Amino acid sequence: MSAPAPKRQRANTAGDTTNASTTIPTPTFDYQSIINTFDPPTTKALLLAATQHHPSIAHAVITQHEQNLAAERARVIDFDHHSKSIWRALTNADKMSGSRAWDASFDVTDSIQSTVETIVNRTPAHASLGTKKSALYTLRKICKTIVLNGSDTCGREVCKTLGEEETLEKAMLDIVGRMSEEEKEVFRGDTERVGKMEELLEVGERWGMFERIGDVLNEMGLVEDGEEEEEEEEEEEYGYEEEEDEEQEDAIISV
């Protein structure tokens, strides 16, 4: 039996022969360079789609997320420098004349609101307790700094705007709302810091500000709901009795 005939070769334009079964090589891409051309929303969308179709990518995403949370819980952010910056801004504005101080009050107010927003944004629920405590302590300092400078032109305008918008109380409530019950319990154990937080109630009453600080203390478990209800009931009861006494006195006088 004769051997099979070899496969037929065909000539290319250069005159060389080529095997018809040769596979065309797959081009290689520089994926890093390609991905670098994408904007963040596109990159996130592609990554999200990949997690839904490729379990290995989904696992890598979850692993990285857990590592990020662990790093955040281990880190303590100190916000104290923000309160010092606000104190300097208010002090400098205090040295200005009336009209200049009034104009400066808008910049100072914007700066305080921006600072408060930064503190809240950098204190998520998974932040460490140290970061949350620093956020609350710094906001307390800002509150006190504002009222201590509330007698001059700039300070009065700042107090008025922030007081009406409840900027600082809302920020505190946001942060306390992100604390676990265990974290609140640890916070309550720091009697010195707690005392300074409670001091804001007196400061607020004296200056007509921070009306919702009581809500903040209540959320932290520093004011029992039962105590508040009991106080309200006593006020209502005493108020009713006083009205009755006044009516009796009026009746005696009329007689």
N, C-alpha and C positions, 0 to 999 in steps of 0.2 A: 504494500500500500504506500502510495507516494505521500510525502510530507505536505501539510497545508500550505497554500500559497501565502506569502507575506501580505500584510495589509497594504493597500494601495496608498502611496504617498502623493500629495499634491503640492504643486509649486506655488510659492507666494510671489509677489511682484518683484521681490529682490532676486528671485531665482532659486531660493533655498527650499528644501522640502520640510513640511510640518506634519506632525501626527494629528489626525483629526480628533482624537480623544483627549488632547491636552486641555486641562482646566485653566480658565482665566483666573489669575490671582485676585483675591479680594483686597480692595484698597484699604489701607490703614488710615485711621483718623486721629488727630490730636484732640481728644475729647475735652481736655482741660481748656484748651484755647477756645474751643467751640462754646463750652458752657460759660466761659468768661464774657462772651458777647451777649448773653441773655440778661434781661433785667430781672430783679428779684421776684416780682410776681410770676414771671414765666418759669423761673427755676423752681419756685415753690409748687406751681401747678404740675409741672412734670414729675417732681418728686412725689407729690401726693398720688398722682396716677400710678407711679411705679410701685408704691406701697400697696396699692389695691390689687396688683397683679403679680407681684413677686414677693413671696414671704420672706426671703432673705433680706431684701431691702427694708421691709416693714420691721423686721427684727432689729436691724441696724439703727433705724430711726428711734425705736423705743429705747434701745440701749443708750443712745446718745442723750435722749431726753432725761432718762433716769440719772445719768452722770451729771447733767446740767443742774438738775434739782438738788442732788447731793452737794455739789459745789456751792450752790446758792445757800443751802441750809448751814453750811460750814463757814460761810463768810459773814462778817459783821460790818455793815456800812455805818460810818460815823457821820451824821448830818450836822453836827454841832457848828461847823464853820458857817453854815447858812444863817444861823441866828446872829452870829457876829457880824456878818456882812450887812444884814438888815439893820442892826444897831448902828453901824457906821453910816449907813445911808440916811437914817432918821436923824442922827446927830448932825451930820453935815447940812441937812435941809433946815435944821433948827437955827443954824447960823445965818440963814438967808433972810432978806427983807420980806415983807408981807406978800407982795405979788409974786416974787420969785419962789418963795416957799410954797405958795398955792400951786404954781405951775409944777414945781418939783413933786408935789404930792401925787400927781398922776403917774409919774415915772416910778416913784417908790411903791405905790399900790400895785402897779403892773409887775414890778420886780418881786414883791411879796407873793402875789398870786402865782407867778411862774415858779417861784421857789417851792411853794406849797404843793403845786402840781407835780414837780419833780420828786419831792419826797414821797408822795403817795404812789407815783408810778414805779419808784424804785423799792417799794415795800409790798411786794405781792404776798399772797397767802403762803407760798412756800419759802418765803424769806426766813432767816433765822430769828429767834426771839430777840437776840441782841440788836438786830437791825430794826425790829418793830419797836423795841424799847427806845432806841435812839431817835426814831421818827417821832414818837409821842413826846419824849422829853424836849426835843428841838422845837416842836410845834408849841409846847407849853412856854418855852423861853420866848418864842416869837410873840405869843399872846401878851406876855408880861412886858416885853420890850415896847410893844405898840402902845399899851395903856400908859406906861411910864413917860412916853413922849407925846401923850395925847393932849397936852395943854398948849402946845404951840400950833401955828397955822397948819403946817404940813401934817403933824400928828393928828389933829382934829379931823382933817379930811380923810386920812388913812383909816382912822377909827370908824368914821361914819360909813365909808364904803364897805370895809371888811365886816363891820358889825351888821349892816343891813343884809349882806349876802351870806352871812354865817360861814365865811370861807374856812376859817380855822376849825370850827366845830365839826363841819362836814368832813374835813380831812381826817380829824381824829376818829370820827365815827367809822369812816371807811377802813382805817387801819385796825381799829378794835374789832370790827366785823370780820377781819381776816385772821384773827387770833383764835387758836383752839382754846377749849376750856382749861386744858393743862397749862397753856401759856398765860392765860389770865390769872390762874391761881399763883403761878410763880411771880407775876407782876405784883399781885396784891401783897406778896410777902415782903416787898421792898417798901417798908413803912416810910422811909425818908422821902422817896420819890412820890409815893402815894400822897403824902402830906402836901407836897408842892403842887400836885395836880388838884387836890381839894382846895388849895388856896385860891385857885382861879375862880371858884365860886364867889368868894368874898371880893376879889378884885373886880370881877364882872359886875357884881351888884353895886359896887362903889362907883364904877364908871358907866354903868348902863350898857354893858356889853356881855358877850359870851353867855347868852341866855340858855344855850343848849349844852353847856358844859355838864349840867346835871344829867343829861341823857348819856353823855360820854361815860361819866362815873357809874351810871346805872348799868350800862353795857359791860363795863369791866367788873361788875359785881361788887362795887364799892358802896352802892346804895341799894338796899333791899327793896324790892317792889312792895312788900308788906308794910315797910316803914313809910314809904311814900303814900300809900293808900290810907294808912292810919293818920298821917299828918293832914291829908286832904279832908278826911272825915271829921277830924277835930276842928279844922278851920270852918267847915260847913256848920258843925254843931254850935261852935261858939258864935259864929256870925248870926245864926238863927236866934240864939238866946239873947244876943245883944239887941236884935231888932225887937224882940218881945219886951225887953226891959224898957226900950225907948218908947214903945207904944203905951206901956203902963204909966210911965212918967208923964207922957203927954195927956193921958186921961186924967191923972191926978191934978195936973195943972189946970185943965179945962174945968174941972169941978170946982 
